[in-house]
Amino acid sequence: MLKTKKDGIRLSPFFFLSLSLAALALLMHILCAKLPALADFITANLSPVFRVSLGFASALFPFSIVEGLIITSPAVIALLVFLARRAARDTKKTARMLSALLSVPLLLYSLFVFSFGAGYYTTPLADRLALEEKAPNAENLTALTALLAARAEACAEEAEISVGPSGSHMPFSYAEMNTRLIQAYDAVEEKHGILKNFSVGTKPVALSHPMAYTHITGVYTFMTGEMNVCTAFPDFSTVFTAAHEMAHARGIAREDEANFVAFLALELSDDPYLRYAGYMNLLQYVSNALYETDPQAYRAVWQTYSDTVVSELRAYNAAFKQYSGSFASDIAGSINNAYLEGMGTEGSVSYDLVVHLAVRYLN
């Protein structure tokens, strides 16, 4: 322990270590926001060391560590309050305890910057893929909506998909889905060379139904390297969410880019259901953009959808509706939006910006 000359108060040595690391992380955070080349270097060379190490370590546990921490948080908080009340009787113990506790958020911030946060400031994915500049408009959105619906239907026929009231069901287990997604990401790296791949899958959230009320369908947790997926929605959405979180785990931080890379992986998959999930999810984003741009064109394209596509979209809307209107979704949405804006993105609307990438890639 380190001791001050004034009053004999001792602080945890971890506090000074964590403070130094946090100061370095803050400097890197500021520099990355101004220098995309530095963000590119950290994301490509330093961050994978943390992400891969944490991903493999957390994969040793068959359950979500973060979910376990959330569930047990009341007991942890109660224990901390008990210890704080005991330490409050002794100024020296109080200082040691508070400095040790403060070390935790400082270390987490440092881990965030070096493992994931720098990815928000990298060279835009559209530039890395050399996509031709093209803005969405009624004409190209109409064409793209029709194209995605047709491709989704073709995959549905190949996979012999049937859609019931709860949507379609993937013809394999969750574990097999992870295996096929990892293989799909290998194909993305082979074709585009934009990722650092590793063979760790996502984890289904045990309390998916309560989580669905927050409208959060998945979370990449940088502190454990886990990719957590809410499974309360139809399977085609679960597949896309898992692919989206895998994109985050591979260093794609921005939400529109994670959506797009998820689509790239699913489109390159050998499995028709995974391709179907990719086309259906991107169809939702593009058709929503078309509706906002030209409602009449949207209604005309809707008339061309197959029964499978229409049934799947209606099943998703029905599933989403049962979790709508909750106070939890408002709180979670506000927090997520504030976080994304703090990272220099457009906020929650950035998810929808995948449409801009899709128009440039597919038209």
N, C-alpha and C positions, 0 to 999 in steps of 0.2 A: 504494500500500500504506500501511496505517496502522502506525505504529511506537510502541511503548510506551517510556516514559522510563526504565523500570527496567533492562531487559536487552537492549533493541534487537530483541526478537522482533517480527516483522511478521506481521500477520494479513490475510487476504484481505478487501477491502472488501465483497465479496459476502456474507461471513459476517455482518457487522453489518446489512446490508440484509435478509438472509433471517431473521435473528434478530428484527428489528423486525416484519417481516410475520407471522412465526410467533406472536409475542406478540399481535398484533392478531387473528390467526385464532383463537387460543386464547380470547381474550376473547369473540369472536363465537360460538364453539362453546359456551361456558358460557352465554351469554345466550340463544342459540337453544334450548338445552335447557330453559330456564325460560320463554321467551316465544315461543309458537307463531306469534304475529303477526309477529315479527321473522324467524323461519325462513321464513314464507310470503313475506315481502317479498324476502328474499335469493334464495330459490328461484325466484320469479317474475320478478325484475328483474335481479339481478346474475349469478346462476349461468348463465343461458342464454348470456350473452356468452362465457363460458369454454367451455361445452359445445359450442356451435355452432361457435365459431372452431376449437377443437381437432378437432371432428368433420369439418369440411370440409378442414382441413389434412391430417389423417391419411388422408382418403379419396383423396388424390392418390396414395397408395401402394396398389398392388393386393394387397399382402400385409399380414399383421398385424405392425405395428411391435413390439408387445409380445412376440409370439411370437419375432420375430427377436432381440430383446434377451435373452430367456430362453435361446435356443439359443446365442447368442454369449457368454453370461455367464461361462463358464469362462475364455475368453480375456481378457475384461475384468478379471476378478478377478486373473488371473495378471499382467496388466499393472500393476494397482494395487499388487500385492505387490512387483513389481520396482521400481516407482517409490518405494514406501515404504522399501524397503531402501536405495535410493540416498540418499533424503532423510534417512534416519536418521543419516547421518554429519554432517549439518549441522542444528543445532537450529533455526535460522531457517527453513530450507527445510521442515523437518518441521512446524513450526507453521503455515506458509502452506498446506501441502498438507492438513493435517488440518482446518484451518478451512474450506478450500474444499470438502472432502469433506462436512463437517458441514452446509454450506449446502444440499446437495442434499436430505436428508430434511426440513430445515426448510421449504424452498420447496415440496416435495411436500405436506407437511401443510397449508400455507397454501392451496395449490391445491385440495386435497381439501375443506377446509371451505367455501371460497367457490364451488366449482364443483358440489359434490355433497353433502357431508356435512350441510349445513343441512337437506336434504330429509328426514332422519330425524326431524325435530322439527316438521314442518309440521302443520297441522290435519288430523286423520284424513280419509282419502278418503271414508269413509262419511258423514261430516258434510258434506263438500263436495258430495256427490251427493244429500244429504238422504234417505238410505236409512232406511226404517222399522226401528226396533229389533226384532230377532227372533233368538233363539238357536237353534242347530241342535238337533234332537231326532230320535228315530227316525222319527216321522211325516213331518216335512218333508224329512229326508234321503232317505227312501224315495221320496217323490214327486219330488224333484229328480233323483235317480239315474235313475229311469224316464224322466223328461223329457229329460235329456241324452242318454241312450242312443237314444231315439226320434229326437231331432233329428240326432244323428250319423248314424244309419241313413238318414234322409231326405236328408242332404247326400251321403252315400256313393252313393245311387242317382242323385242329380242329376249328380254328378261321374263316375259310372260307375266307381267305385273297385273294384279287385280287390286282395285281400290275399294275399300269398304268405308263405313262411316268414320273410322278412325284413321283413314289414309292407307297407303300401301305399307307393306312390311318387307324389310330387307330379308333376302333369302339366305341369311347366314347369321352367325352369332355376333355379339358385340366384339369379342376378341378377334374373330375372323375379319370383321370390318377394319379393325386397327391394322392387321397384317396387310390387307389389301390397300389401305391408305398409305402405309409406309412404302409399299411397292410403287404406288402411283407417284409419290414424292421423289422416288429414285428416278422415275421417268422425267419429271420436271427438271431435276438437276442435270440429267443427261442431255436434255434438249436445250435448256436455257442457261444453265450454269450460274444460277443466282442464289443458290441455297447451300447451307451446310447441313447435310442430312445425318440422321441417326435413328436407330431402330427402337424408339420408345413410343408406345401408344398412349391414347387418351384414357381417362377414367370416368365412368358414369357416376354422377352424383347420386348418392343414396336417397337424399331428400329432394329429389328432382321436382316433385309436385309443389312443395312449398317454395322452392326456388323459382318455379315458373311464374309465380305471382309478382316477382320482381321484373319480369320480362328479360331477364338475363339468361341467355341460352347456353353460354359457355364462358369459361374464365381461364386464361393462362396465368398461373401464379409464379412470378419470377423468383420468389423466395424459396420455393421447393422444386421448381422446374416442372410442375404438374400441369397437365391439360385436362381441365374438368368440364364435363359436358352434361347439360340438363337433358334428360331423356323423356320429358313429359309431352313433347310434341311429336308429330308424325315422323316416321323413320327417315324419310328423305331429308327432313330438316336436321335430324340428329347427325346424319352422315355429313352434311355440309358444315354443321357447327364443329364437328370433330376435325374436319379438314381445315377449317378456319383457325382453330386453336393450334393445330400442328404448324400452320404457317407462322404464328407468333413464336412458337418454340424454335423455329428455324431462323429467327431474327427479323421477320417482317412485322414491324410494329404498327404502322398506320392501318386503320381499320378497313379502308377501301382497298388497300393493297393486299391485306390478309384475305379479304373476300375474293379478290381477283386470283390470287395464287391458289386459294382453295379450289376455285373453278378450274384453273389450269391443271391441277393435279387430278381432279375428278374427270375432266375431259380426256386426259391421257391414260386413264385407267383401262385395263383390259376387261373390267367387269361392267356389264351393261347397267346394273342397278346403280353403281357409283356414278356412271356417266349421266344416268337419268336424274340422280339427285343434283348433280352439278347444273344441268340444264334447267331443271325445275326451280331451283333457288335463284339462279340468275334471271330466269323469266320473271319471277316476282319483282325483283328490283327494276328491271327494264320496263315491264308493263306498268308499274306504278309511275315511273317517270313519263311514260307515254300518256297515261291518264292525265297527269298534271299539265302536259304540253298540249295535247289534243284529245279531249274526251271522246269526240266522235270517232276518231281513228281507233282509239282503244276499244270502243264498243264493236266496231267493224271487225277488228282482229279477233276479239273474244268469240265471235260467231264462228270462227274457223277452228277453234280449239276442239280437240277430240274429247270424247266422253271421259277418258282416263285423266287427261290434264285438268278438265273442269272439276271432276270429282276430287282430285288431289288438292286442288286449290281451295275448294269448299271445305274439305276435311281440315285443312290447316287453319282456315279462318274460324271454323267452329271450335277447334282446339284452343286457338289463341283467345277467342272471345270469352271462354270460361275463366281465363286468368286476368281479364281486363278490369279496369276500374278500381284497382287496389291502391291503397296509400303506399304500399311497399314499392310498386312500380314507379310512382312519382319520385319517391326519395332516391331509389337506385338510379333512375334516369338522370336526376339532377346531379348526383355525385359523379356518375360516369361522364356526363357532359362537361362538368367542371374540370375533371381530370384530363379529358381529351383536349379541351381548349388550353389547359395549362401546359400541355405538351406541344402546343403550336399548331394543332390541327383545327378543323372547322367544328369540332365537337361531335355530338352524336350523329349529326347529319352526314358525317364522313363515311359512315357505313354505306349510305346510298350513292356515294360518289363512285362506287365501283362501276356504275353505268357509264361514266366517262371513259374508263379503261376498256370496258366491254365494247363500246362503240369504236374505239380506236383499234381494237384487236380483231374483231369479228366482221366489221363492215369494210 
